[in-house]
Structure formats: structure tokens, C-alpha cells
């Protein structure tokens, strides 16, 4: 997972490792204010999507938000989390 600061927020990009070539969805989590990272908190999900790029226009409303991405397979099994990245 990589992050890029842009004028309208932050841009998150990640690479897809999908040896089975099955359709995947990605879950983007955002944690703020030094919150404990807890992927069981569905209120921290800001997107579930098919693409591997996400623009967070609301990132400027938070001080150093932390982002994590997971993948969902066709049966909605969630992968291990990506590395965590933070915005300045």
C-alpha cells in the first residue's frame, strides 16, 4: 500500500496479487487520532471496491490518518491486512 498527497486529499494505491484470477473486492480502512488498529470495527471502513486506487478527499479533516487495505474473495473471506500507511 502506498500513499500520495494530492491537492484534494490523499491517493491510495496498492498492487493486486491474485494467482487464482478470481474477482476481488478491496476494503479500505481509515483510523484517526491514534486509534488502535482494529479491523473488526466496521465503522472504520471507508470503501469496498473493485479497483486498486482510492482517493480520500476527507483526509484533510483528520490529523495523520492511518490506512489499511484488505482483499475480499468471492465468498467474502477477508485477507490479512496490508501494511499501514499514514498521511502527513
N, C-alpha and C positions, 0 to 999 in steps of 0.2 A: 504494500500500500504506500503510495506516495501522495504528497500534498503540495499544492502550488497556490500561493496567494495571488489573487487577481483583484482587479478594481471592484468587482461586485461581490466579493466574498472569497471563498476558497474552492479549489477544484481538486477533487479526489480522483485518483486513477489507480487501477490495480490490474494485474495480469491474471489471466484465466488458465488454470491447469485442469484440464478436463479430458483425461485419457479415454473415458467411456463415450465421449462426444454426446452426452445427454444434455438436454436443455436445463440450464441452471438459472436460478434467480439469486440475487445478492441482497443481503441485509446490511444496511449502513446504520451504525450506532453512533450517537454523539453523547459524550459525558462532559459535564461542565462543573466549574467551581470545585475542583479537586475531588469530585465524587469517586467513590470506589467503583471500579470496573465490575459490573455485574450483568452478564448477558441474559440473565433470567428476567431482567426488567424490560418488559416490552414497551414501556413508556419512553425508553431511550432510543427506540427505532425511529429513524427519520426517513427511511426509504426502503422499499422492497422493489427490486427492479431487475431487468434482464441485462442491461448494459454495464460496462466496466468503467464508467465515468459518472461522477456525481458532482454537481455544483451546489454548494451550500451558501445561499445568499443571506442566510440569517447568522452566519458565523461571527459577524461583527457585533452582534448583540451579546456575545459571551467573551469572557477572558480566557484565553488559551483552551478552547475546546479540544477534546481528545476524540479521535475517530477510530473505529474498528469495523472491519467488514468480515462477514461470513458468507458462505455459499449454501444454498438450499438445492437439494436434488429433486427429482420428480415426485418423490414420496414425502417431501418436506423435511428430510433429515438435514440437520444443520451441521456444517463443518466446524472444525476448530477455528478459532479466531485468527485473523491476520495479525501482523504487527500493529502496534498502535502508533498513530501519528498525532501531532499537536500543531495547532496554528498559533502564530505569534500575535 
